[in-house]
Amino acid sequence: MIDTISTDIAEGEERIRLEVADGVATLTLCRPDRLNGWSWESTRQLGLLADRIRFDPAVRVVLLRAEGRAFCAGIDVSAPGGAVTGGSAAERTRNYYEGIRWVHERFAVLARLPQPVVAAVQGYCLGFGFELALMADVRVAAEDAVFALPEAQLGVAVDAGGDLRIAREAGAGWAKYLALTGRRIDAATAERLHLVQQVVPVAELEPTARALAAEIAANAPLAVQGIKRAVDAYADAALPAALDRVAMTAALTLTSDDCREGYGAKAARRPPHFNGT
């Protein structure tokens, strides 16, 4: 199901592309035909590329961006290996728990890079896409950006800690409001909630984000990295224990009847009927 051994990315199977120039490592989500839908393989590639960036002295800042009309519309349900298997409900739950913990570890490589990460967000930024953007240090959004955590509508938990990061940035009330309802918010609302730092016209997203990355890259690397570590140490003090709880909740919901009902209802374009099992 999850490739935890290979360190290669097969030609034509790129989910994320890495380019380095002028002190900036650009990570580009490059499946625009799938609205950059996320998968286990996307997570693997993210971890590999973040590891390559980490020790590269030529990289002073990371720009996280996406091709096409969406940053990331959430999970790609058509991707291979989407479901975790097991001989019993207990084994499937255990395997999901370890799988989600593995995802957290790969995402942490990005979030804990010594170099600051600037995210440029356009269009749909939903589910895993929203959680990925929230792992950046600074977020710039186009005016057409739409943000949501729709997981509860599908019968699953918020897998990667996006609700925790919203609580950190906007407060617990807004985290619960967004995660419990699955409601969508526009870029202006996201800016008001401090979930993005700047909103610009669609045509200005790329040059604005690149200019911001270049501005950070021009500063003293040791100072920049030290500032990032200090702020993160304060802001993320309670995050590790909370993420472990997230992994268990995600494992339980992903193996539930409600999860099957939620995804089945979405595919059939009908309201779901959840029963709590």
Salt bridges, closest charged atoms under 4 A:
ASP3 OD2 - ARG44 NE 3.90
GLU13 OE1 - ARG15 NH1 2.91
GLU13 OE1 - ARG31 NH2 3.71
GLU19 OE1 - ARG17 NE 3.86
GLU41 OE2 - ARG44 NH2 2.86
GLU67 OE2 - ARG17 NH2 2.66
ASP76 OD1 - ARG34 NH2 3.27
GLU98 OE1 - ARG101 NH1 2.92
GLU105 OE1 - ARG106 NH1 3.88
ASP137 OD2 - LYS228 NZ 3.05
GLU169 OE2 - ARG139 NH2 3.85
GLU169 OE2 - ARG168 NH2 3.08
GLU206 OE1 - ARG65 NE 2.94
GLU206 OE2 - ARG210 NE 2.74
ASP236 OD1 - ARG168 NH1 2.36
ASP257 OD1 - ARG260 NH2 2.21
GLU261 OE2 - ARG270 NH1 2.69
